[in-house]
Amino acid sequence: MIAIPCADTIRYEFAESLSKLEIQLFEDGIDFDVRWLAGSLIYSAREDLCISAINDGFTHILWLDSDMQFSRDLFNILWSVKKPFVTGIYRSRRSPYAYALFSDIERGQRVLKLKDEPFEIAACGFGCVLHEVEIVKEMRKAYRTCFLPLIYAGEDLAFCKRYAQMGGKMYAVPDAKCNHIAC
């Protein structure tokens, strides 16, 4: 399932990227569905999309934010890593334009240098993440929520923190480069 939580606008660069990705998935014979959920509370939209993925029997969720631009082969690149949780590489929309990858959540330390191969991270933004639905099933059992923000962390880092507490590992995929579209 491709899950897209969004506010009230969709960037044309995103729409173009998504269209090309859908063509690629169709050509590759990959069964998928795109689910949009608009609202001002992104964490709530993400929670509802998780429930949809569970209820409809999907095996994986590809999270894409509506302000991302990516290549048509994004899914294939992420899928080829064969890990339960992988993320693409992109920078934040605003200065200082750091990678949306963290080496330490507690200290807010970001990954400063990329490696050539997929590498383990402590957390990431959710602008481009592929993970198994089984993760959200287990997380909901353990915490009753996946994306409820923490005092010191937004919904995406809260998910990563919970997943790490469950013993999960997250990987950044350097070949899965994305562009975070600036306002």
N, C-alpha and C positions, 0 to 999 in steps of 0.2 A: 504494500500500500504506500502510495506517495501521499504524505500528510503535509498540508499547508495551512498553518494557522496564520491569520492575517488580520490587519486592522481594516481600514476602509479603502485602501488603494493597492493596486498591483502595478508594478513597474513593467513597462513594455519589454525591457531587457530580460526580465524574469519570464514573462509570457513567451517570448521567443525561445529562450533556453528550454523551458518546459516543453514546448511544442516539439523541438528537436529531440529532446530526451524521449518523449513519447513515441516518436517515429522510430528511434533506435530500438526501444524496447519491443515495439511491435515487429520490427524487422527481425529481431533476435528471437521472437517467439516467446517472450516472457509475459506471463499473465500478471496484470497489474490493474489497479484502480487508483484514481486520483480523488482525494477527499480534501475539500476546502472547509474551513470553519472560520468565519469572521467574528470578531468581537474585540472589545477594548481590553479584556483580560486574557492575555496570551497564554498564561499558565492554565487557565480554565479550558481554553480551546484545545491545548495540548492534551489535557486530561481526557476530554471528550473524544478526541481522535484516538487515544490509546484504547478506550473502551470500545470504540467502533472497530478497531483492528482486532481486538480480542473476540468480540461478538461475531464478527464476520469471518473468522478463521484464517486471517493472514498470518504468514510466518515471519515477515520482516516489515519494518517501517522505514521508509526513506523520508526524513524530515527535510523540508526545504523552506526557507523563509522567502517571503515574497519580494525581498530586496536583494536577492542573490542572482548572480549570472554564472553559468557553468557550461561545460561542454556536453555534447550529446552522449558521450560515452562515460559520463560520471558514474552511473550505476555500475557499469561493467568494471570500472577501475576499483570502486569500493568493494564490490562483490568478490573480486579476484583475491582479496587479502584473506578471505575465509576466517574472519574473526567475528565474535558475537556483537562487537561494538566498534565502529570505525567512523572517523570524521574526515571531511575534506579540509583543505587549508584555505583560510581567508583571513583578511585583516579586519579590524573594527572599522566602522563607518566614519568615525571621528578621530581627531588627533588624540593620541600619538600614533594611530594606525598600527597598533601592535597585533600580532597574531591572536586569534580567538582560541588559543591553546594555553593551558596552564600546566606548569610543572609542580605547583604546590597550591592547592585551593586555600588552605588556612592562611598562608602568607600573601596570597594574591600574586604569586610569582608566575609570570608568563614565560612561555617557551620563546627564547630569543633567536635560536638558530635551528633551522630544519635539518633533518638527516636525509640521506638519499633513499632509505628504505622506510617502510612503515615502522613507527616507533611508539612506545608506550607514553601516555600522558596521564596527568591527574584529573583533568577536566577540560571541557571545551564549550564553546557556544553551540547552539543547536541550529545554526543556519544551514548546515549540510551534514547530517548524521544518518548512518544506516545502522540499525540494530535489530536483533531478533525480538519478536513479540514476547517470547518467553521471559525476557528480562522484565517487561512491564507487568506480566502476570505475577512473577515472584515479588517484585517491588510492591505491588498493590497488596499482596498478602502480608508482607513485612511492615509496610508503613501506611497502608490504606490510601496512599497517594503516590504520585510519581513526580509531579511538577510544582507542588505547593512551594512557593519561595521560602527561604530561610531568612532570618534577620540580616545576615551578612551576605546573602547570595540570591541572585535572581533565579527564575524557574529552571534555566538550563544548568547552572552550576549546582542547584539543589538536587536535580536528577543525578548528576555525576557523583555528588557526595554520597547520596543514598546507594547508588550502584557500587561505588568503591567500598562502602561499609558492608555490602553483601558479598564482597570478595571479587567483584567484577573488574576487568581490565579494559581500558580504552586505548585505542590506537589512532594516531594521526597518519594519513596517507599522503605523502608529498606529491604523488602524481595526480591527486584529485584536487587540483587548484580551482578555486572559485573567486569571483569578484563580488565584494560587498558594495553594492551600489550606493554612493553617497547621496545625501539629500540635495 
